[in-house]
Amino acid sequence: MGAKMGATFRIVHIVKISSPNNVKNAKGGTYQGWHLSCCFTWHRFESVEVHRLIAEFFAHDKAVGAICHGVVAACRSRTEDGISVLHGRRTTALPEAMELAAWRLTRNWLGDYYRTYPVTVQAEVTASLASTGDLLAGPRSLFRVTPERLDRGFVVRDGIYISAR
């Protein structure tokens, strides 16, 4: 599955998905890696072209990093056999308890802002995996990661694929 544990990745070219044409014309073999960011660009993750490109990255054994809702984009991307590119990999994602807590605490002010999808991120990602044990939720945390407190984060690495919540 790609590089050995402990290897360092230097991503020189990153796919820019600022417009549909950037994704439509992009080829996975052209880039060294892709970071699928959080919910701020989640609407772009609905694109068939984005899913095609993510699948190309996995097919070419390119580095892929996904955070929070970005993991949903990866789980929705399919191999030529029609299975998720995450099937058979270990990953983390936004845990259901954290997602629902954020929604419950803010829904009076923000409505359904934190209910991006009909099912939780954890439920959708888990359904795309080979085993429910392949989703590692990590410890519960009430605090954000800061440069001084990196221990608050949770990251899972499986070969060339890195996920964080």
N, C-alpha and C positions, 0 to 999 in steps of 0.2 A: 504493500500500500504506500509506496513512495519512500520518503526520507526516513531515516532512523530517528528514534526519540533522542532529543538533545541537540539535534541539528538546528542551525539558525537559518531563518528565511530572510532574504532581502528582496522585497517586492519592488521592482523597478517600475513596472507599468501597471497601473490600476485602471480597470474599466470605469469610465465615467458614464453614469446613467442619467445625465441631466436632461436628455431628450430621447424620445423613442428611436430616432435615427441612429444615435450612438450605439444603442443596443442592437438594433436591426442589422447594422453593418459590421458589428464586432465579431471576431472569430476567437474562440477560446485558445487556440494554439498561438495566437499573437501575443498574448499577455503571460506574465509569470505568475500572477495571482490576483485574487479578488477578495475584497472585504465587503461582506453583506452587512450593512449597518442596521441600526435599530429602527424603531417605529416611525421616525421622522420621514422616512422615504418608503413606508410600507406600501403605499398605493402603487408604487412602481413594481413591487414584487408580484402583482397580479398578472403581469404581462407574460404571454406565451413566449415572447422573444427572450425575456429575462430567464425564464425556466430553461429554454433551449441553451442559452449561453452558460448557465450554471452547470447543466449536464455536460457540456463540452469541456468545461474546466475539470470536472471530475474524470471524464473520459481521457483527457490528456494528462492526468495526474499532476495538475497544477495546484498550487497552494490556494486554499479557500478558507477564509475566516468569517464566522457568522456570530453576531451578537443579538440577543433578545429576539425580536420578531424576524430578524434576518434568517434565523434557523428555519422558520416556516417556509421562506422562499426556497431554501435548499431541500426541505422535505417534499415540497410540491414538484420539484424538478425530477424528471424521469429518465432512466437509462433507455437504450434502444429496446430492452426487454419489457419496458413499461413499469419497472419498479423504481421506487425512490432512490436517488443517489445516496441517501443516508442509510438505506437498508444494508445491514451488515456492519455498520459503523457505530461507534459510541459517540454520544453527543450530550450536551446540556442545552437547556432552553429556559425561557422564563418559566419558573415553577408556578403551577396553578395557584398555590396558596398566596404567593406574592402578587400575581396578576389580579386575583379576585379581591385581595385586601386593598390594593390601590383603587380598584373600581368602587368598592363599597365605601371607602373613606372619602372619595371625591365626587361621587355621582350627584350629590345635591348641587354642586357648583359646576361640574364639567359634563354632566349627563353620562353618556356611554363612551366617553373618550377612551377609557381604558378597556373597553370591550371591542377591540378592533375586529375580531372574528367571532362567528357564532359559537365556536368551541374555544376552549382555552388553548394557548400555545402548546402547553405540555401535552394535552390530549391529542392534538393534531400531529405533533411530532412523534409521539410515542406510537401512534397508529401506523406510521410509515416505516418503523424500524423492524428489524428481524425479531427482536425480543424486547419485551418491556424493560428488561434489565439493562438495555443499551442506552437508556436515558438516565443520566446521572444528574439529579436535581441539585445536589450539594447542600451545604448547611443553610439553615434559615438565616437571613440577615436583615436587620432593620436600617442599616447604615450604608451609604454609598461608598464606593471605592474612591480614595483620594491618593495623590502621589505619596503621601506619608503613610497611608493605610492600605497597601495593596493586598493585605491579607483578607480584606473584606470581599474580594472578588472570587469568582469561581470559574475555572477554565478547564475544558476537556480537550485533549489532543488525541486524534486518531490518524496516524500517518501524516498526510499533508493537509488534513482537515482540522481546524481549530475552532472550537465554539466557546462562547461565554454567555453568561446570562445578565 
